[in-house]
Amino acid sequence: MPKSDHRVAQLNRSIESRLTKYESTRRHLPEVAAYVRVQRTLMADHQPEGGRWGALCLADHDPTTPWPCDGVQKFDSPTAYFD
């Protein structure tokens, strides 16, 4: 995939930061590693075509969905990682 534009990279970093923090604070729970692995897989699936903001999301949903799709926006929500 071509290099992401700065907004795509920034949003991906924000989501990765949230996942890393979630994982580190809940490391003692056995199901957390599997949850984080699934979330990272979903994020890898939900990337924009050509790495461009506003391009089509490559995930398995409506093929006309622009990035960031609803799924990506939920990944970046602080409330997504509340127990």
C-alpha positions in Angstrom: 0.0 0.0 0.0 1.3 3.5 -0.8 2.4 5.7 2.1 -0.7 7.0 4.0 -1.5 10.6 4.1 -0.8 12.4 7.4 -4.4 12.4 8.5 -4.7 8.6 8.0 -1.5 8.0 9.8 -2.5 10.3 12.7 -5.9 8.5 13.1 -4.2 5.1 12.9 -1.7 6.1 15.6 -4.4 7.4 17.8 -6.3 4.1 17.6 -3.1 2.1 18.1 -2.3 4.2 21.2 -5.8 3.5 22.6 -5.4 -0.2 22.0 -1.9 -0.3 23.5 -3.1 1.5 26.6 -6.2 -0.7 26.9 -4.0 -3.8 26.6 -1.4 -2.6 29.1 -3.9 -1.7 31.8 -5.8 -5.0 31.4 -2.9 -7.3 30.8 -4.0 -9.4 33.8 -7.2 -10.4 32.2 -6.8 -13.6 30.0 -9.3 -12.5 27.3 -7.6 -9.1 26.6 -4.9 -10.4 24.3 -7.4 -12.1 22.0 -9.6 -9.0 22.0 -6.8 -6.7 21.1 -5.6 -9.1 18.4 -9.1 -9.0 16.8 -9.2 -5.2 17.0 -5.9 -4.9 15.3 -7.0 -7.3 12.6 -10.2 -5.3 12.1 -8.1 -2.1 11.8 -5.9 -3.7 9.2 -9.0 -4.6 7.2 -10.5 -1.1 7.6 -7.9 1.0 5.7 -8.5 3.5 3.0 -7.8 2.6 -0.6 -4.4 4.0 -1.5 -3.9 5.2 2.0 -5.8 8.4 1.3 -8.3 10.1 3.6 -11.8 10.1 2.1 -11.0 7.2 -0.2 -13.1 4.0 -0.1 -12.7 1.8 2.9 -11.4 -1.6 1.9 -13.3 -3.5 4.6 -16.2 -5.9 3.9 -19.1 -3.5 4.0 -20.9 -1.2 1.5 -18.2 -0.7 -1.2 -19.1 3.0 -1.5 -18.2 3.7 2.2 -15.6 6.5 2.5 -12.8 6.3 5.0 -12.9 6.8 7.9 -15.9 4.6 8.1 -18.1 4.3 11.2 -16.1 1.3 12.4 -12.8 3.3 12.4 -14.5 6.2 14.1 -15.7 3.9 16.8 -12.2 2.4 17.2 -11.0 6.0 18.0 -13.7 6.7 20.5 -12.4 6.8 24.1 -15.6 5.0 25.2 -14.8 2.1 22.9 -12.4 0.8 25.5 -14.4 1.1 28.6 -15.3 -2.1 30.4 
